[in-house]
């Protein structure tokens, strides 16, 4: 994990249809932060912080998948932090390793 700080995060080089989310885990809670194509997050106070690239334009045909190229640009941020959209129960959360 990056040192505790504010970071500007941008989703680039995609076809414009992808969405970026941050999930910060703190104890038994997980904060979801909708960044769209970019925003500022703070890692302060979190045990873990994850970025998720999501394709909101999906259908029910799980066998018809296609890949999308994208890049993430992460740098120190000084803008206002994007607010938490929803808090989830993370009591059964397992760390990715």
Secondary structure, DSSP 4 states (H G I P E B T S, - for coil): -PPSSEEEEEEESS-S-EEEEEEEEETTEEEEEEEETEEEEE-TT-SEEEEEEEE----S-TT-------EEEEEE--SPPPPP-EEEE-TT-----
